[in-house]
Amino acid sequence: MAFFNYKQRNNIVLIILIILGAGILYSLRYIAGTLLSTIVMYTIFRPVYLHIIQVWKWKKAAASSAVIISSFLIIILPIITLCLMVMNKINEFRQDPLRVQYIIKRLDLFFYKTFNQPNVVENSLDKMGGYASNLFPSILGGAASLLLGISVMYFLLYFMFRHYQKFEAGLIRYSPFREQNALKFADELKNTTYSNVLGQGLIAVVQGGLVTLGFFIFGIPDALFWGVISTFLSFLPLIGSALVFVPAGILELANGNETAGWGILIWGFVLVTNIDNVIRFLIARRVGNIHPIITIIGVVVGIPAFGIMGLVYGPLLLSYFILTVRIYETSKLATERLEQIRSAEEE
């Protein structure tokens, strides 16, 4: 006679699977950003891959390699280049502390004369210093970890594209949702990713470009650098790019350059800020928009975990969570209705 019956054995196996799964997830916490990047890249470039193998009739291995090389040149390489440029400029500021102190004193003097508020900028920078200092170093602190993350991401992407049919069939098979809800979840996941990554990315690039152009027009120094900073900060809704052009305008006013000061402020509030609203409206019509509250909370959650990429990954994870809750509620309601129908038929 067996010591355990069939149901007890299944429960034991389930407990073992849960323990092993929890251990694996805990071990993968250091590459959570890499795994999320893989999901994002697969979602974005899947239509391109399918077009290459179905329309152009390329072999899967060649198509996978082409997509990987293209994604690296289009997305990864520019991001690395921009981050390196920002880090170099930050090092320049660190090597010239007198320049930074002069700017802070000029801004504090302007606020004191205008609003009778002393040391506003200095106190604000002291509060924000620890938060901001972890932004870029968390991504660029170790070249080895960065290289490892990119290598793992593309290794996974290659086989996901190469065996995309088996991969997607496995996701549907082991999904906790029914097939219909799983397909709906996949479609919503695609729209959410497009809205967060492509939509917000487009807004950030356009706003960063406009800030750079405005700085060039009004003769404000380091236009390209501040345009790049504005590109990153534009992932923050409402206040993103304003964190760049408002202090720049105030600094020019403090230095007595009223034309450049008022010019960049008007340029920012009239053109840069409004182009944000126009692009968001176009994105909402195509793939849906992300509520600013989700974006702000996602950024607060994402930056400590992912560094500068938390500007993207934080809102994305929060959107995925909310999407999962919605699908769960839909599935639960459908199950309850089905049970009610069966109960009515039995009666």
N, C-alpha and C positions, 0 to 999 in steps of 0.2 A: 504494500500500500504506500503510495507516494506521500511524502511529508507535507507538500504543498499542493493544493488543487490548481486547476487551470487559471482561475481568476486571480488567485493570490500570486502566482508566478508572473502574470501580466503586470500586476501592481508593483511587484518587486523590480521588474525590468523597467517600468516607467520611472520609478524612484531613482534607479541607477542612471537612466538617461537624463533625468533632470539634474542630478548631481554632476554628471560629466559635462552636460551642456553649460551649467553655471560655471564650472571650472574653465571650460574653453572660452566662454565670454569674458571671464575675468582676465584670462591670459591675453585676450585680444584687445584689451582696453587701450594699450599703447598704440595700436594701429587702427583705432576706431575712425580717425580722420581718413586714413587710406581706404578703408572699406567703404566709407561714405562717398569718397571721391570716385571709387570704382562704380558705384551705383549711379552717380550723377553722370559720369562720362558714358556709361552704357546707355542710359536713357537718352542722352543728347544725340549720340552718334549712331544709335540703332537704325533710324530711318536712312541715314547715309549708307550704312553697311548693307542694308537690304536693297537699296537702289543699285549698289555696285554689283551685287551677286545676281540680282534678278533682272535688271535692265542691261547692265554692261556685260553680264555673264562671266564675271571674274571667278576664279577659284576662291574658296573660302579662306585659305591661308594667305593668298595675295591680298584679298580684300581686307582681312583683319590687320595685316601689316600696314596697308595703305592708310586705314583709318587711324591706327595708333600713331604713325608718323605725322599725319595731318593734325591730329589733336594735340600732339606735343608742340608742333610749330605754331599752331593757332592759339592755344590756351596756355599750356604749361610754361613754355619758354618766355612769352611776354610777361607772365606773372612773376617768374623768377627774376627777369631783368628789371622790372619795376621795383620789386622788393629790394634788390641789390642797390639800385639807384637811390632809393629812400635811405637805406642804411648808410651809404657813403655820405649822403648829405647830412644825416644826423651826426656822423662822426666828425664832419667838418664843423658843425655847430659846437660839438663837445670840445674840439681843439681850439675854438675861438670863443671862450666864455664871455669876453668883454663885449663882443657883438650882441650876444643874447641879452646880457645885462642892460646894454644901451637900449635895445628894443623894449624890454620890459619897463625900464624907467620912463621912456617916452610915452608908452601907453598908460602907465600909472599917472603920469603928469596930466595927460589929456583927460582921463576920467576924474581926476581931482579938480581940475579947472572947470570941467563941464558939469559934473554931477556931484561934486564935493565928496567923492568917495576915494579915500587914499588906499594905495596898495591893493587894488582890486585884482589886477593881473597876477601879481606876485603870489598872493594868497590862493588864487584859483589854480595856478600852476603847481603850487605845493600840494594841493589836494589831488590833482589829476596826475601828478608825476609818476607815482607807483603804478597806477592803472595803465597809463600810456606806455611806460617803459617795457611792459610785458607784451606789447602788441606785436611788434616786428621781431624781436629776438626769439619769441616762441616758435616762429616759423623758420628763421634763418640761423638759429643758435648753433645747430650742428649740421654741417654739410653731409656727414655720413648718414644721419637719420633721414634727411631730406631725400638723398639719393636712394636710400633703401625704400622709403615710402613710395616714390615714383616707380621704382623697379617692381615692387610687389603689385602696385595698381595695374601696371601694363601687363604683367605676367597673368594676372587674373582676367584682365580685359581680353587678352588674346584668346584664351580658351573659352571665355563666355561668348565671344563673337563666333569663334570657330565651331562651337557646338551649341549655337543659340537655341535651336529647336528643342534639344534635350534639356537645356538649362531652363527654358521658360516652361516646358511641360512639367519639369520637376517642381518648379515654384508653384504651379497651379495644383499639382498633385498633393504636395505637402502643406499647402496653405490651410490655415484654420477656417477659412471661409468656403462657402460653396463656390462652384466654378463660376457661376454668373456673377457673384459678388467679387470673386477674385479678379475676374476680367475688368469689372468696374473699378476695382481698387487700382489695377495696373494703369487704366486710362486716367484716373484722377491723379495717380502718382506722376504720370508723364506731364500732365498739365501743371501740377504743383512745381515740379522741377523746372519746367520751362519758364514759369512765371518768376520763380525765385532766382534762378541762375541766369537764363538768357535775358529775361525781362529786366531784372535789376542790374544785370551786367551792362545791358544797352544803356540804361539810364545813367549808370555810373560813368561809362565811357563818354557819353555825350556831354554830361555836366562837367567832367574833368577837362574835356576838350574846350568847352566854352570858357571855363575859368582860365585855362592857359591862354586862350585867344584874348580874353579881356585884360589879363596881366600884360600881354605884349602890347596891346593897343594903348594902354595908359602908362606904359613904361615902368611897371612895377617889376623889380628884380626877381630872379629865380622863378620865372613863369612856368617852366616845364616841371620843376620840382613841386610847386604848389598845385599844379594841375594834377599830378599823380596823386598827391595827398588827397585832393578833392575827389578823385576817382574812387579811392578806398572809402572815404567818409560818406560818399553819396549813397552807400548801402544803408545808411541811417536815414529814415524818412523824415521829411520836414526840415531838419536842422543840419543835414549832412554837409553839403557844399557851403552853407552859410558859415560853418566853422572856419572856413578858409578866407572867403572874400570879405566877410564883415571885419575881422581883425586887420586884414590888409588895408581896407578902406580907412579904418580908424587910425591906423599907424600913419598912413599918408596924410590924413588930416592933422595928426599930431605933429608931423614934420612940416606943416605949412603948405603942403601940396594939395590944395583944395580941388583942383581939376581932376587929378588922379583919384583922390579919395572919394569924392562924390560920384565920379564916373564909374568906378568899380562897384560901388554900392548900388547905384541905379542899374548897372549892367547885371549884377547878381540877382537883385530882387525882381527885376522886370523880365529878364531873359532866362537866366539859369534856373531860377525857381519855377517859373511857369512851364519851361520845357519838360520839367519833371512831371507836372500834372498832365500835359499832353500825351507824353509817352505812356504814362500809367493808364490813361483812358484807352489808348490803342491796345495795350496789353490786355486790359480787362475784357475788351470785346473779343479777343481771340482765345486766350487761355485762362482768363480769370485773374483777379488781382489778390494780393496778400494784404490783409488789414494791417495798418501801421502799428497797432498794438502788438500783433504777433511778431512783427519785425523787430520792434524795440525789445520785447521780452526775449526773443530768440537771440538777439545780439548780446544781451546781458548774460545769457546762459552760455552762448557759444564761444565768446572771446576767451574766458578762462580755460576752456577745454581745448580749443583749436587755434588760439592766437588770432592773427589777422584774418585767417580764413573763417573764423567764427562769425564774421560779418555775413557770410553766405550760409555756412553750415548750421548756425544756430537757428535762424528762421526756418531753414529747410527741415531740420529735425522736428521743430515744434509743429510745422505744417503737416509733416508725416504723422505725428502723434494725433493731431486733431482729425486728420483724414481716417486714421485707423479707428478712432472712437466713432466717427460717423458711420463707417461701414459696419462696425460691430452693432450699433443701434439698429441699422437697417436689417441686418441679418437676424437680430433678436426679434424684431417686430414680425418679420416674415415667418419665423419659427413659431411664434405665439399664434399667429393667424392660422397657420397650418394645423396646429394642435386643436384650435377651436373648431376648425372645419371637421377634423376627424372625430372630435367629441360629439359634434352635432350629428354626424352620420351614424355613429354608433348608437346614439339615442333614438 
